[in-house]
Amino acid sequence: QVQLVESGGGLVQPGGSLRLSCTASGFTFSDHWVYWVRQVPGKGLEWVSNTDFSGALTYYSASVKGRFTVSRDNAKNTAYLQMNSVKFEDTAVYYCTNIGRPVGAILPFRPPLGKNEYWGQGTQVTVSS
């Protein structure tokens, strides 16, 4: 079964840390860039970070730069988003996908999936004291 599965979300206090995982199955993970996208209820989808095929290149939106770190382990078919110094405004559902948009891009809804495009079910991150 072809899928992306996110995990690692939860409740975290401001200033705390959380690591999200995105595990792929059913396709060649290393053939794709990985993008992390978040959505605040009632707002659009924001592309916050991405990494290239090997993890050598990484990009971040201004909203998370310096606090989040994206990485991947192709041997495990898994990508990660390390979230440090989290803020209230980081509260959102976080998705991983191979649908590319520039970091900082905001779309009102998820693009339709084309051939060989995948989107996970999301994991909730709540920052609260």
N, C-alpha and C positions, 0 to 999 in steps of 0.2 A: 504494500500500500504506500502510495506516494504521499508524504506529509511532512510538515514541520510542526514540532511540538515545543512550545515554550514552557518553562518551569522556573521556579525560584522566586516568584513574586510573593508579596505578603505585606505585613504591617511593619513599618520602620519609623523610628523617631527622626525628627529633623537633625541633620548632622551625621546620621548613621550611614551604614553601608548595606548593600544588597547585591547579589550576583545572580543575574538572569542567565538561563541556558536556553539554547535553541538546538534541538536535535532533529536531524533530517533522516529520512528513510525513503527508500524506493527510487532514488535517483542519485546521480553522481554529484555529491555535495561540493566537491572541489572544483567543479566546472562553473560555479556560480559565485558572484559577489553575494554578501549577506548584508541586509539592511535591517536596522532596528527602527521601528515606527511606533509612535505612541498616540493615544487618543484620550483626551479628557472628555467626559460625558458632555454632550451638547456642542462639542467643538470638533474641528477637523482633525485629520490625521497629519501628524508632524513627523517627517523623516529626521531622526536625531543623530544617527551614526551609521557608518557602513565600513566594510573592509573588503579587500579584493580577494582573489582566489586563494592566495597563500596566507593572507593576514599581514603581509608586509606593508600594505598601504591602509591607512585608517583616516577617517574623516568624521568631523563632529559639527553639529550645529552650535551656534553661539550660546544657545541656552544650556548646553551641557558640557561644552568644551572646558577641559581642566578638571572636571569632576567625574566624568564617565570614561571608561576604557573598553574598547571593543577588541575582541580577539577570537581566534578560532583554532580548533584542533581537528584537522581533516581526517586524522586516523580514527577519531571518535565521531566523525560526522556531526560535530557540535560547534556552535558559536556561543560566545559569551558576551554579556554586557555587565561590566563591573561598575556599580553605581556607588560613588562615594560622596560624602558631604551633601546628602540629599536634602531637598527643600520641599516645602509644601506644594509648590507648583510642579513637582515631579510626579505627583499623584496622577495616575493614568493607567489605562490598559496598554501593555507593551506587546507588540507583535514583531515577529521576524518574518522576513520575506526575501525573495530574490527579485522583486519588482523595484527597479531603480528609479530614484528621484534624487535631485541634489539635496544635500543636507540643508535643513531649514525649510524645505518645501512643505507647504500645507495644502492638503487636498480636502474637499468637503466630504468625500466618501472614498471607499476602497475602489481602486480601478478594477475593471473586470479582468479575470484571470485569462491570459492567453496560453498558448501552448508552452509547456515547460515553465510555467510561472506558478509560484506557490506562496501560500500565505498561512501562517499558523493561527491557532485559535485564540491566542493571547493569554497573558498572565497579568493579574491585577497587582499594581503597586500602590500602596496607600501610605502616605507620609503624614503622620499624626503624632502629637504629643499626648 
